[in-house]
Amino acid sequence: MALTLRQIEVVRAVMIAGTIAGAARLMNVAQPGVSRTMKHIEASLGIKLFARKAGRYVPTAEARDIFTQLQDVHRKVEDLQYSIGQLERGLGVELAIGSVPSIANVMVPQAISVLMRQYPEIRINFDILKIEEAIDYLMLGKGELVVMSYRLSHPSITFEPLSKGRLVCIAAKEHAVAARTTISAREIAQYPLIGIDPRDPYGAIMAGIFEREKLEYHIPIRARFGTTVCALVKRNLGIAVIDAFTVGDIADQGLAVIPISDDTEFQTYVAYRADAALSSYAERFVVTLRRVMDDLIRRGPIGSDS
């Protein structure tokens, strides 16, 4: 007969306590259950493990070697439980992740904050990458995953859908459009624009709308990164169209966020090597990040009027 870990725990408790009642207290279980388990073990093994002496259970001579090995098994189980506990806290684990700037500024830090509450001992290596850097980052093993604003075509990279976002218009608080509840592409085109590059994934969305509506638009200032665009808009140098994730925590930035009435929805992705499975920590990060991003789109940026 092979003893289960539960049966080993019962035998050890009886050995330590010396009584059935004491073993039940140690295990925080009912006394009859311990008694029945002991009878079943002895009947199955065909040997008597304990002898009753002066009201106590004393190991029999033939069972002493078994008890020595049970102690070894118990120690190994305790060591295993300790190691599992360390993993549950993330001790000794380093998670390397990359992200394009638009999602890296607000969304990824929020997700990391949640992840570290769950795994307080985990170490995070977080890189902000340009889109063109993402493939080398993964293929050279610099990180486990990259958060992307759109998918590329690469046979060795898996692109998993993450969250759907949308574009918004931002303006300085004193700008003429700041008080609007919505704004259309036609209305946006009436003002100088900051930072919309048609070659950018998000810029291409608006460029497509402008082209479809046969609208001309003026871009006196171009800036690649969303934080720079926000700084320029705050100085009332023009308005901008930007992804909602970049302005996910816009409170105290002196900007108005205005929903765009045209369809500007886009899909974001998590990219990782096709020949490697994500670690459980990376999977948890992806689940957390997706929830953070979905929540932002549902409620609107903090500090906006949406």
TORGU-47995 format. One record per residue (C-alpha): x, y, z; residue in three letters. Coordinates in nm, 2 decimals. Layout:
<r><x>X</x><y>Y</y><z>Z</z><zamar>ALA</zamar></r>
...
//
This chain:
<r><x>0.00</x><y>0.00</y><z>0.00</z><zamar>MET</zamar></r>
<r><x>0.12</x><y>0.35</y><z>-0.08</z><zamar>ALA</zamar></r>
<r><x>0.05</x><y>0.61</y><z>0.19</z><zamar>LEU</zamar></r>
<r><x>-0.10</x><y>0.94</y><z>0.08</z><zamar>THR</zamar></r>
<r><x>0.04</x><y>1.27</y><z>0.21</z><zamar>LEU</zamar></r>
<r><x>-0.28</x><y>1.30</y><z>0.43</z><zamar>ARG</zamar></r>
<r><x>-0.22</x><y>0.96</y><z>0.58</z><zamar>GLN</zamar></r>
<r><x>0.14</x><y>1.04</y><z>0.65</z><zamar>ILE</zamar></r>
<r><x>0.03</x><y>1.36</y><z>0.82</z><zamar>GLU</zamar></r>
<r><x>-0.21</x><y>1.16</y><z>1.04</z><zamar>VAL</zamar></r>
<r><x>0.05</x><y>0.90</y><z>1.14</z><zamar>VAL</zamar></r>
<r><x>0.30</x><y>1.17</y><z>1.22</z><zamar>ARG</zamar></r>
<r><x>0.05</x><y>1.37</y><z>1.43</z><zamar>ALA</zamar></r>
<r><x>-0.03</x><y>1.06</y><z>1.64</z><zamar>VAL</zamar></r>
<r><x>0.34</x><y>0.99</y><z>1.68</z><zamar>MET</zamar></r>
<r><x>0.41</x><y>1.35</y><z>1.80</z><zamar>ILE</zamar></r>
<r><x>0.09</x><y>1.39</y><z>2.02</z><zamar>ALA</zamar></r>
<r><x>0.09</x><y>1.03</y><z>2.16</z><zamar>GLY</zamar></r>
<r><x>-0.29</x><y>1.03</y><z>2.16</z><zamar>THR</zamar></r>
<r><x>-0.57</x><y>1.03</y><z>1.90</z><zamar>ILE</zamar></r>
<r><x>-0.73</x><y>1.33</y><z>2.07</z><zamar>ALA</zamar></r>
<r><x>-0.39</x><y>1.52</y><z>2.06</z><zamar>GLY</zamar></r>
<r><x>-0.34</x><y>1.43</y><z>1.70</z><zamar>ALA</zamar></r>
<r><x>-0.68</x><y>1.56</y><z>1.61</z><zamar>ALA</zamar></r>
<r><x>-0.61</x><y>1.89</y><z>1.78</z><zamar>ARG</zamar></r>
<r><x>-0.27</x><y>1.92</y><z>1.60</z><zamar>LEU</zamar></r>
<r><x>-0.45</x><y>1.88</y><z>1.27</z><zamar>MET</zamar></r>
<r><x>-0.76</x><y>2.07</y><z>1.36</z><zamar>ASN</zamar></r>
<r><x>-0.99</x><y>1.79</y><z>1.26</z><zamar>VAL</zamar></r>
<r><x>-1.24</x><y>1.57</y><z>1.44</z><zamar>ALA</zamar></r>
<r><x>-1.11</x><y>1.28</y><z>1.66</z><zamar>GLN</zamar></r>
<r><x>-1.32</x><y>1.00</y><z>1.50</z><zamar>PRO</zamar></r>
<r><x>-1.17</x><y>1.09</y><z>1.16</z><zamar>GLY</zamar></r>
<r><x>-0.81</x><y>1.04</y><z>1.29</z><zamar>VAL</zamar></r>
<r><x>-0.91</x><y>0.71</y><z>1.46</z><zamar>SER</zamar></r>
<r><x>-1.07</x><y>0.57</y><z>1.14</z><zamar>ARG</zamar></r>
<r><x>-0.77</x><y>0.67</y><z>0.93</z><zamar>THR</zamar></r>
<r><x>-0.53</x><y>0.50</y><z>1.17</z><zamar>MET</zamar></r>
<r><x>-0.74</x><y>0.18</y><z>1.17</z><zamar>LYS</zamar></r>
<r><x>-0.75</x><y>0.18</y><z>0.79</z><zamar>HIS</zamar></r>
<r><x>-0.37</x><y>0.24</y><z>0.76</z><zamar>ILE</zamar></r>
<r><x>-0.28</x><y>-0.05</y><z>0.99</z><zamar>GLU</zamar></r>
<r><x>-0.53</x><y>-0.28</y><z>0.83</z><zamar>ALA</zamar></r>
<r><x>-0.40</x><y>-0.20</y><z>0.48</z><zamar>SER</zamar></r>
<r><x>-0.03</x><y>-0.24</y><z>0.58</z><zamar>LEU</zamar></r>
<r><x>-0.09</x><y>-0.55</y><z>0.78</z><zamar>GLY</zamar></r>
<r><x>0.12</x><y>-0.43</y><z>1.07</z><zamar>ILE</zamar></r>
<r><x>0.05</x><y>-0.25</y><z>1.40</z><zamar>LYS</zamar></r>
<r><x>0.21</x><y>0.09</y><z>1.40</z><zamar>LEU</zamar></r>
<r><x>0.13</x><y>0.18</y><z>1.77</z><zamar>PHE</zamar></r>
<r><x>0.10</x><y>0.00</y><z>2.10</z><zamar>ALA</zamar></r>
<r><x>-0.12</x><y>0.14</y><z>2.38</z><zamar>ARG</zamar></r>
<r><x>0.09</x><y>0.20</y><z>2.70</z><zamar>LYS</zamar></r>
<r><x>-0.04</x><y>0.40</y><z>2.99</z><zamar>ALA</zamar></r>
<r><x>-0.31</x><y>0.56</y><z>2.78</z><zamar>GLY</zamar></r>
<r><x>-0.06</x><y>0.68</y><z>2.51</z><zamar>ARG</zamar></r>
<r><x>0.02</x><y>0.56</y><z>2.16</z><zamar>TYR</zamar></r>
<r><x>0.38</x><y>0.44</y><z>2.14</z><zamar>VAL</zamar></r>
<r><x>0.55</x><y>0.34</y><z>1.81</z><zamar>PRO</zamar></r>
<r><x>0.60</x><y>-0.04</y><z>1.78</z><zamar>THR</zamar></r>
<r><x>0.95</x><y>-0.17</y><z>1.71</z><zamar>ALA</zamar></r>
<r><x>0.87</x><y>-0.28</y><z>1.36</z><zamar>GLU</zamar></r>
<r><x>0.73</x><y>0.06</y><z>1.28</z><zamar>ALA</zamar></r>
<r><x>1.03</x><y>0.28</y><z>1.40</z><zamar>ARG</zamar></r>
<r><x>1.21</x><y>0.27</y><z>1.06</z><zamar>ASP</zamar></r>
<r><x>0.88</x><y>0.38</y><z>0.90</z><zamar>ILE</zamar></r>
<r><x>0.85</x><y>0.67</y><z>1.13</z><zamar>PHE</zamar></r>
<r><x>1.21</x><y>0.78</y><z>1.06</z><zamar>THR</zamar></r>
<r><x>1.13</x><y>0.79</y><z>0.69</z><zamar>GLN</zamar></r>
<r><x>0.80</x><y>0.96</y><z>0.75</z><zamar>LEU</zamar></r>
<r><x>0.99</x><y>1.24</y><z>0.92</z><zamar>GLN</zamar></r>
<r><x>1.21</x><y>1.27</y><z>0.62</z><zamar>ASP</zamar></r>
<r><x>0.91</x><y>1.28</y><z>0.39</z><zamar>VAL</zamar></r>
<r><x>0.75</x><y>1.55</y><z>0.61</z><zamar>HIS</zamar></r>
<r><x>1.06</x><y>1.76</y><z>0.60</z><zamar>ARG</zamar></r>
<r><x>1.08</x><y>1.74</y><z>0.22</z><zamar>LYS</zamar></r>
<r><x>0.71</x><y>1.83</y><z>0.19</z><zamar>VAL</zamar></r>
<r><x>0.77</x><y>2.13</y><z>0.42</z><zamar>GLU</zamar></r>
<r><x>1.07</x><y>2.23</y><z>0.20</z><zamar>ASP</zamar></r>
<r><x>0.85</x><y>2.20</y><z>-0.11</z><zamar>LEU</zamar></r>
<r><x>0.57</x><y>2.41</y><z>0.05</z><zamar>GLN</zamar></r>
<r><x>0.83</x><y>2.68</y><z>0.14</z><zamar>TYR</zamar></r>
<r><x>0.96</x><y>2.69</y><z>-0.21</z><zamar>SER</zamar></r>
<r><x>0.61</x><y>2.71</y><z>-0.35</z><zamar>ILE</zamar></r>
<r><x>0.54</x><y>3.00</y><z>-0.10</z><zamar>GLY</zamar></r>
<r><x>0.85</x><y>3.18</y><z>-0.23</z><zamar>GLN</zamar></r>
<r><x>0.73</x><y>3.14</y><z>-0.59</z><zamar>LEU</zamar></r>
<r><x>0.39</x><y>3.27</y><z>-0.49</z><zamar>GLU</zamar></r>
<r><x>0.56</x><y>3.59</y><z>-0.37</z><zamar>ARG</zamar></r>
<r><x>0.78</x><y>3.60</y><z>-0.68</z><zamar>GLY</zamar></r>
<r><x>1.11</x><y>3.56</y><z>-0.50</z><zamar>LEU</zamar></r>
<r><x>1.40</x><y>3.50</y><z>-0.73</z><zamar>GLY</zamar></r>
<r><x>1.18</x><y>3.58</y><z>-1.04</z><zamar>VAL</zamar></r>
<r><x>1.26</x><y>3.85</y><z>-1.29</z><zamar>GLU</zamar></r>
<r><x>1.00</x><y>3.95</y><z>-1.55</z><zamar>LEU</zamar></r>
<r><x>1.14</x><y>4.14</y><z>-1.85</z><zamar>ALA</zamar></r>
<r><x>0.88</x><y>4.33</y><z>-2.05</z><zamar>ILE</zamar></r>
<r><x>0.88</x><y>4.59</y><z>-2.32</z><zamar>GLY</zamar></r>
<r><x>0.61</x><y>4.83</y><z>-2.44</z><zamar>SER</zamar></r>
<r><x>0.56</x><y>5.10</y><z>-2.70</z><zamar>VAL</zamar></r>
<r><x>0.55</x><y>5.45</y><z>-2.54</z><zamar>PRO</zamar></r>
<r><x>0.18</x><y>5.51</y><z>-2.58</z><zamar>SER</zamar></r>
<r><x>0.09</x><y>5.22</y><z>-2.35</z><zamar>ILE</zamar></r>
<r><x>0.40</x><y>5.24</y><z>-2.14</z><zamar>ALA</zamar></r>
<r><x>0.34</x><y>5.58</y><z>-1.99</z><zamar>ASN</zamar></r>
<r><x>0.03</x><y>5.50</y><z>-1.79</z><zamar>VAL</zamar></r>
<r><x>-0.12</x><y>5.16</y><z>-1.85</z><zamar>MET</zamar></r>
<r><x>0.19</x><y>4.94</y><z>-1.79</z><zamar>VAL</zamar></r>
<r><x>0.29</x><y>5.11</y><z>-1.47</z><zamar>PRO</zamar></r>
<r><x>-0.07</x><y>5.06</y><z>-1.34</z><zamar>GLN</zamar></r>
<r><x>-0.05</x><y>4.69</y><z>-1.43</z><zamar>ALA</zamar></r>
<r><x>0.29</x><y>4.65</y><z>-1.27</z><zamar>ILE</zamar></r>
<r><x>0.16</x><y>4.81</y><z>-0.95</z><zamar>SER</zamar></r>
<r><x>-0.12</x><y>4.55</y><z>-0.93</z><zamar>VAL</zamar></r>
<r><x>0.12</x><y>4.26</y><z>-1.02</z><zamar>LEU</zamar></r>
<r><x>0.36</x><y>4.36</y><z>-0.74</z><zamar>MET</zamar></r>
<r><x>0.09</x><y>4.36</y><z>-0.48</z><zamar>ARG</zamar></r>
<r><x>0.03</x><y>4.00</y><z>-0.58</z><zamar>GLN</zamar></r>
<r><x>0.40</x><y>3.91</y><z>-0.61</z><zamar>TYR</zamar></r>
<r><x>0.57</x><y>4.15</y><z>-0.37</z><zamar>PRO</zamar></r>
<r><x>0.92</x><y>3.99</y><z>-0.42</z><zamar>GLU</zamar></r>
<r><x>0.92</x><y>3.99</y><z>-0.80</z><zamar>ILE</zamar></r>
<r><x>1.17</x><y>4.19</y><z>-0.99</z><zamar>ARG</zamar></r>
<r><x>1.06</x><y>4.38</y><z>-1.30</z><zamar>ILE</zamar></r>
<r><x>1.28</x><y>4.49</y><z>-1.59</z><zamar>ASN</zamar></r>
<r><x>1.07</x><y>4.73</y><z>-1.80</z><zamar>PHE</zamar></r>
<r><x>1.19</x><y>4.88</y><z>-2.13</z><zamar>ASP</zamar></r>
<r><x>1.01</x><y>5.14</y><z>-2.34</z><zamar>ILE</zamar></r>
<r><x>1.06</x><y>5.05</y><z>-2.70</z><zamar>LEU</zamar></r>
<r><x>1.00</x><y>5.20</y><z>-3.04</z><zamar>LYS</zamar></r>
<r><x>0.79</x><y>4.97</y><z>-3.27</z><zamar>ILE</zamar></r>
<r><x>1.09</x><y>4.88</y><z>-3.48</z><zamar>GLU</zamar></r>
<r><x>1.29</x><y>4.77</y><z>-3.18</z><zamar>GLU</zamar></r>
<r><x>1.03</x><y>4.52</y><z>-3.06</z><zamar>ALA</zamar></r>
<r><x>1.13</x><y>4.23</y><z>-3.29</z><zamar>ILE</zamar></r>
<r><x>1.50</x><y>4.24</y><z>-3.19</z><zamar>ASP</zamar></r>
<r><x>1.40</x><y>4.27</y><z>-2.82</z><zamar>TYR</zamar></r>
<r><x>1.21</x><y>3.94</y><z>-2.84</z><zamar>LEU</zamar></r>
<r><x>1.43</x><y>3.75</y><z>-3.08</z><zamar>MET</zamar></r>
<r><x>1.75</x><y>3.83</y><z>-2.89</z><zamar>LEU</zamar></r>
<r><x>1.60</x><y>3.72</y><z>-2.57</z><zamar>GLY</zamar></r>
<r><x>1.61</x><y>4.06</y><z>-2.40</z><zamar>LYS</zamar></r>
<r><x>1.25</x><y>4.03</y><z>-2.27</z><zamar>GLY</zamar></r>
<r><x>0.96</x><y>3.79</y><z>-2.26</z><zamar>GLU</zamar></r>
<r><x>0.69</x><y>4.00</y><z>-2.42</z><zamar>LEU</zamar></r>
<r><x>0.63</x><y>4.34</y><z>-2.58</z><zamar>VAL</zamar></r>
<r><x>0.31</x><y>4.54</y><z>-2.56</z><zamar>VAL</zamar></r>
<r><x>0.23</x><y>4.67</y><z>-2.91</z><zamar>MET</zamar></r>
<r><x>0.00</x><y>4.93</y><z>-3.06</z><zamar>SER</zamar></r>
<r><x>-0.05</x><y>4.72</y><z>-3.37</z><zamar>TYR</zamar></r>
<r><x>0.07</x><y>4.38</y><z>-3.51</z><zamar>ARG</zamar></r>
<r><x>0.36</x><y>4.32</y><z>-3.74</z><zamar>LEU</zamar></r>
<r><x>0.41</x><y>4.03</y><z>-3.98</z><zamar>SER</zamar></r>
<r><x>0.68</x><y>3.80</y><z>-3.85</z><zamar>HIS</zamar></r>
<r><x>0.68</x><y>3.42</y><z>-3.87</z><zamar>PRO</zamar></r>
<r><x>0.86</x><y>3.37</y><z>-3.53</z><zamar>SER</zamar></r>
<r><x>0.64</x><y>3.61</y><z>-3.32</z><zamar>ILE</zamar></r>
<r><x>0.30</x><y>3.55</y><z>-3.18</z><zamar>THR</zamar></r>
<r><x>0.06</x><y>3.85</y><z>-3.16</z><zamar>PHE</zamar></r>
<r><x>-0.21</x><y>3.80</y><z>-2.90</z><zamar>GLU</zamar></r>
<r><x>-0.50</x><y>4.06</y><z>-2.90</z><zamar>PRO</zamar></r>
<r><x>-0.48</x><y>4.27</y><z>-2.58</z><zamar>LEU</zamar></r>
<r><x>-0.74</x><y>4.55</y><z>-2.56</z><zamar>SER</zamar></r>
<r><x>-0.93</x><y>4.78</y><z>-2.80</z><zamar>LYS</zamar></r>
<r><x>-0.86</x><y>5.15</y><z>-2.77</z><zamar>GLY</zamar></r>
<r><x>-0.98</x><y>5.46</y><z>-2.94</z><zamar>ARG</zamar></r>
<r><x>-0.84</x><y>5.81</y><z>-3.02</z><zamar>LEU</zamar></r>
<r><x>-0.94</x><y>6.13</y><z>-2.84</z><zamar>VAL</zamar></r>
<r><x>-0.88</x><y>6.49</y><z>-2.91</z><zamar>CYS</zamar></r>
<r><x>-0.69</x><y>6.69</y><z>-2.65</z><zamar>ILE</zamar></r>
<r><x>-0.67</x><y>7.07</y><z>-2.61</z><zamar>ALA</zamar></r>
<r><x>-0.55</x><y>7.32</y><z>-2.36</z><zamar>ALA</zamar></r>
<r><x>-0.82</x><y>7.42</y><z>-2.10</z><zamar>LYS</zamar></r>
<r><x>-0.84</x><y>7.77</y><z>-2.25</z><zamar>GLU</zamar></r>
<r><x>-0.88</x><y>7.65</y><z>-2.61</z><zamar>HIS</zamar></r>
<r><x>-1.21</x><y>7.71</y><z>-2.80</z><zamar>ALA</zamar></r>
<r><x>-1.29</x><y>7.34</y><z>-2.82</z><zamar>VAL</zamar></r>
<r><x>-1.20</x><y>7.25</y><z>-2.46</z><zamar>ALA</zamar></r>
<r><x>-1.56</x><y>7.27</y><z>-2.34</z><zamar>ALA</zamar></r>
<r><x>-1.70</x><y>7.04</y><z>-2.61</z><zamar>ARG</zamar></r>
<r><x>-1.85</x><y>6.70</y><z>-2.52</z><zamar>THR</zamar></r>
<r><x>-1.76</x><y>6.55</y><z>-2.86</z><zamar>THR</zamar></r>
<r><x>-1.58</x><y>6.66</y><z>-3.17</z><zamar>ILE</zamar></r>
<r><x>-1.57</x><y>6.54</y><z>-3.53</z><zamar>SER</zamar></r>
<r><x>-1.28</x><y>6.50</y><z>-3.77</z><zamar>ALA</zamar></r>
<r><x>-1.42</x><y>6.78</y><z>-3.98</z><zamar>ARG</zamar></r>
<r><x>-1.42</x><y>7.01</y><z>-3.67</z><zamar>GLU</zamar></r>
<r><x>-1.07</x><y>6.90</y><z>-3.57</z><zamar>ILE</zamar></r>
<r><x>-0.94</x><y>6.99</y><z>-3.92</z><zamar>ALA</zamar></r>
<r><x>-1.03</x><y>7.35</y><z>-3.86</z><zamar>GLN</zamar></r>
<r><x>-0.74</x><y>7.40</y><z>-3.61</z><zamar>TYR</zamar></r>
<r><x>-0.36</x><y>7.36</y><z>-3.62</z><zamar>PRO</zamar></r>
<r><x>-0.27</x><y>7.01</y><z>-3.52</z><zamar>LEU</zamar></r>
<r><x>0.02</x><y>6.87</y><z>-3.32</z><zamar>ILE</zamar></r>
<r><x>0.19</x><y>6.54</y><z>-3.37</z><zamar>GLY</zamar></r>
<r><x>-0.03</x><y>6.35</y><z>-3.61</z><zamar>ILE</zamar></r>
<r><x>0.21</x><y>6.17</y><z>-3.84</z><zamar>ASP</zamar></r>
<r><x>0.02</x><y>5.97</y><z>-4.11</z><zamar>PRO</zamar></r>
<r><x>0.29</x><y>5.70</y><z>-4.09</z><zamar>ARG</zamar></r>
<r><x>0.22</x><y>5.64</y><z>-3.72</z><zamar>ASP</zamar></r>
<r><x>-0.03</x><y>5.37</y><z>-3.65</z><zamar>PRO</zamar></r>
<r><x>-0.26</x><y>5.61</y><z>-3.47</z><zamar>TYR</zamar></r>
<r><x>-0.19</x><y>5.89</y><z>-3.71</z><zamar>GLY</zamar></r>
<r><x>-0.29</x><y>5.66</y><z>-4.00</z><zamar>ALA</zamar></r>
<r><x>-0.64</x><y>5.62</y><z>-3.84</z><zamar>ILE</zamar></r>
<r><x>-0.71</x><y>5.99</y><z>-3.85</z><zamar>MET</zamar></r>
<r><x>-0.53</x><y>6.04</y><z>-4.18</z><zamar>ALA</zamar></r>
<r><x>-0.77</x><y>5.78</y><z>-4.33</z><zamar>GLY</zamar></r>
<r><x>-1.07</x><y>5.97</y><z>-4.19</z><zamar>ILE</zamar></r>
<r><x>-0.95</x><y>6.30</y><z>-4.32</z><zamar>PHE</zamar></r>
<r><x>-0.88</x><y>6.15</y><z>-4.66</z><zamar>GLU</zamar></r>
<r><x>-1.22</x><y>5.98</y><z>-4.67</z><zamar>ARG</zamar></r>
<r><x>-1.40</x><y>6.31</y><z>-4.58</z><zamar>GLU</zamar></r>
<r><x>-1.18</x><y>6.50</y><z>-4.83</z><zamar>LYS</zamar></r>
<r><x>-1.05</x><y>6.72</y><z>-4.55</z><zamar>LEU</zamar></r>
<r><x>-0.73</x><y>6.92</y><z>-4.55</z><zamar>GLU</zamar></r>
<r><x>-0.54</x><y>6.95</y><z>-4.22</z><zamar>TYR</zamar></r>
<r><x>-0.25</x><y>7.15</y><z>-4.11</z><zamar>HIS</zamar></r>
<r><x>0.03</x><y>7.00</y><z>-3.89</z><zamar>ILE</zamar></r>
<r><x>0.27</x><y>7.28</y><z>-3.79</z><zamar>PRO</zamar></r>
<r><x>0.43</x><y>7.07</y><z>-3.51</z><zamar>ILE</zamar></r>
<r><x>0.51</x><y>6.70</y><z>-3.52</z><zamar>ARG</zamar></r>
<r><x>0.63</x><y>6.52</y><z>-3.21</z><zamar>ALA</zamar></r>
<r><x>0.66</x><y>6.14</y><z>-3.20</z><zamar>ARG</zamar></r>
<r><x>0.59</x><y>6.07</y><z>-2.83</z><zamar>PHE</zamar></r>
<r><x>0.26</x><y>6.13</y><z>-2.66</z><zamar>GLY</zamar></r>
<r><x>0.41</x><y>6.29</y><z>-2.35</z><zamar>THR</zamar></r>
<r><x>0.57</x><y>6.55</y><z>-2.58</z><zamar>THR</zamar></r>
<r><x>0.25</x><y>6.61</y><z>-2.77</z><zamar>VAL</zamar></r>
<r><x>0.07</x><y>6.66</y><z>-2.44</z><zamar>CYS</zamar></r>
<r><x>0.33</x><y>6.92</y><z>-2.33</z><zamar>ALA</zamar></r>
<r><x>0.29</x><y>7.11</y><z>-2.65</z><zamar>LEU</zamar></r>
<r><x>-0.09</x><y>7.11</y><z>-2.64</z><zamar>VAL</zamar></r>
<r><x>-0.09</x><y>7.22</y><z>-2.28</z><zamar>LYS</zamar></r>
<r><x>0.09</x><y>7.54</y><z>-2.40</z><zamar>ARG</zamar></r>
<r><x>-0.20</x><y>7.60</y><z>-2.64</z><zamar>ASN</zamar></r>
<r><x>0.01</x><y>7.56</y><z>-2.95</z><zamar>LEU</zamar></r>
<r><x>-0.26</x><y>7.36</y><z>-3.12</z><zamar>GLY</zamar></r>
<r><x>-0.49</x><y>7.06</y><z>-3.06</z><zamar>ILE</zamar></r>
<r><x>-0.39</x><y>6.70</y><z>-3.10</z><zamar>ALA</zamar></r>
<r><x>-0.54</x><y>6.36</y><z>-3.17</z><zamar>VAL</zamar></r>
<r><x>-0.39</x><y>6.10</y><z>-2.94</z><zamar>ILE</zamar></r>
<r><x>-0.47</x><y>5.75</y><z>-2.81</z><zamar>ASP</zamar></r>
<r><x>-0.68</x><y>5.73</y><z>-2.49</z><zamar>ALA</zamar></r>
<r><x>-0.41</x><y>5.52</y><z>-2.32</z><zamar>PHE</zamar></r>
<r><x>-0.15</x><y>5.80</y><z>-2.33</z><zamar>THR</zamar></r>
<r><x>-0.39</x><y>6.03</y><z>-2.14</z><zamar>VAL</zamar></r>
<r><x>-0.52</x><y>5.76</y><z>-1.91</z><zamar>GLY</zamar></r>
<r><x>-0.43</x><y>5.96</y><z>-1.60</z><zamar>ASP</zamar></r>
<r><x>-0.46</x><y>6.31</y><z>-1.73</z><zamar>ILE</zamar></r>
<r><x>-0.57</x><y>6.48</y><z>-1.40</z><zamar>ALA</zamar></r>
<r><x>-0.37</x><y>6.79</y><z>-1.31</z><zamar>ASP</zamar></r>
<r><x>-0.21</x><y>6.81</y><z>-1.67</z><zamar>GLN</zamar></r>
<r><x>-0.41</x><y>7.12</y><z>-1.77</z><zamar>GLY</zamar></r>
<r><x>-0.57</x><y>6.94</y><z>-2.07</z><zamar>LEU</zamar></r>
<r><x>-0.92</x><y>6.88</y><z>-2.19</z><zamar>ALA</zamar></r>
<r><x>-1.00</x><y>6.53</y><z>-2.33</z><zamar>VAL</zamar></r>
<r><x>-1.27</x><y>6.54</y><z>-2.60</z><zamar>ILE</zamar></r>
<r><x>-1.42</x><y>6.22</y><z>-2.74</z><zamar>PRO</zamar></r>
<r><x>-1.41</x><y>6.20</y><z>-3.12</z><zamar>ILE</zamar></r>
<r><x>-1.75</x><y>6.12</y><z>-3.29</z><zamar>SER</zamar></r>
<r><x>-1.59</x><y>5.94</y><z>-3.58</z><zamar>ASP</zamar></r>
<r><x>-1.49</x><y>5.57</y><z>-3.55</z><zamar>ASP</zamar></r>
<r><x>-1.13</x><y>5.56</y><z>-3.43</z><zamar>THR</zamar></r>
<r><x>-1.12</x><y>5.22</y><z>-3.26</z><zamar>GLU</zamar></r>
<r><x>-0.79</x><y>5.02</y><z>-3.28</z><zamar>PHE</zamar></r>
<r><x>-0.66</x><y>4.69</y><z>-3.15</z><zamar>GLN</zamar></r>
<r><x>-0.35</x><y>4.65</y><z>-2.93</z><zamar>THR</zamar></r>
<r><x>-0.15</x><y>4.33</y><z>-2.89</z><zamar>TYR</zamar></r>
<r><x>0.10</x><y>4.15</y><z>-2.68</z><zamar>VAL</zamar></r>
<r><x>0.39</x><y>4.00</y><z>-2.88</z><zamar>ALA</zamar></r>
<r><x>0.61</x><y>3.71</y><z>-2.77</z><zamar>TYR</zamar></r>
<r><x>0.82</x><y>3.45</y><z>-2.93</z><zamar>ARG</zamar></r>
<r><x>0.62</x><y>3.17</y><z>-3.10</z><zamar>ALA</zamar></r>
<r><x>0.86</x><y>2.90</y><z>-2.99</z><zamar>ASP</zamar></r>
<r><x>0.83</x><y>2.99</y><z>-2.62</z><zamar>ALA</zamar></r>
<r><x>0.53</x><y>2.98</y><z>-2.38</z><zamar>ALA</zamar></r>
<r><x>0.48</x><y>3.27</y><z>-2.15</z><zamar>LEU</zamar></r>
<r><x>0.56</x><y>3.22</y><z>-1.78</z><zamar>SER</zamar></r>
<r><x>0.28</x><y>3.23</y><z>-1.53</z><zamar>SER</zamar></r>
<r><x>0.40</x><y>3.57</y><z>-1.42</z><zamar>TYR</zamar></r>
<r><x>0.39</x><y>3.71</y><z>-1.77</z><zamar>ALA</zamar></r>
<r><x>0.05</x><y>3.56</y><z>-1.82</z><zamar>GLU</zamar></r>
<r><x>-0.07</x><y>3.73</y><z>-1.50</z><zamar>ARG</zamar></r>
<r><x>0.08</x><y>4.06</y><z>-1.62</z><zamar>PHE</zamar></r>
<r><x>-0.11</x><y>4.03</y><z>-1.96</z><zamar>VAL</zamar></r>
<r><x>-0.44</x><y>3.95</y><z>-1.78</z><zamar>VAL</zamar></r>
<r><x>-0.39</x><y>4.25</y><z>-1.55</z><zamar>THR</zamar></r>
<r><x>-0.28</x><y>4.49</y><z>-1.82</z><zamar>LEU</zamar></r>
<r><x>-0.58</x><y>4.39</y><z>-2.04</z><zamar>ARG</zamar></r>
<r><x>-0.81</x><y>4.46</y><z>-1.74</z><zamar>ARG</zamar></r>
<r><x>-0.65</x><y>4.80</y><z>-1.67</z><zamar>VAL</zamar></r>
<r><x>-0.68</x><y>4.90</y><z>-2.04</z><zamar>MET</zamar></r>
<r><x>-1.04</x><y>4.78</y><z>-2.07</z><zamar>ASP</zamar></r>
<r><x>-1.13</x><y>4.97</y><z>-1.76</z><zamar>ASP</zamar></r>
<r><x>-0.98</x><y>5.29</y><z>-1.89</z><zamar>LEU</zamar></r>
<r><x>-1.17</x><y>5.27</y><z>-2.22</z><zamar>ILE</zamar></r>
<r><x>-1.49</x><y>5.19</y><z>-2.04</z><zamar>ARG</zamar></r>
<r><x>-1.48</x><y>5.48</y><z>-1.79</z><zamar>ARG</zamar></r>
<r><x>-1.27</x><y>5.74</y><z>-1.99</z><zamar>GLY</zamar></r>
<r><x>-0.94</x><y>5.90</y><z>-1.88</z><zamar>PRO</zamar></r>
<r><x>-0.91</x><y>6.02</y><z>-1.52</z><zamar>ILE</zamar></r>
<r><x>-0.98</x><y>6.39</y><z>-1.51</z><zamar>GLY</zamar></r>
<r><x>-1.17</x><y>6.40</y><z>-1.84</z><zamar>SER</zamar></r>
<r><x>-1.54</x><y>6.48</y><z>-1.88</z><zamar>ASP</zamar></r>
<r><x>-1.63</x><y>6.15</y><z>-2.04</z><zamar>SER</zamar></r>
//
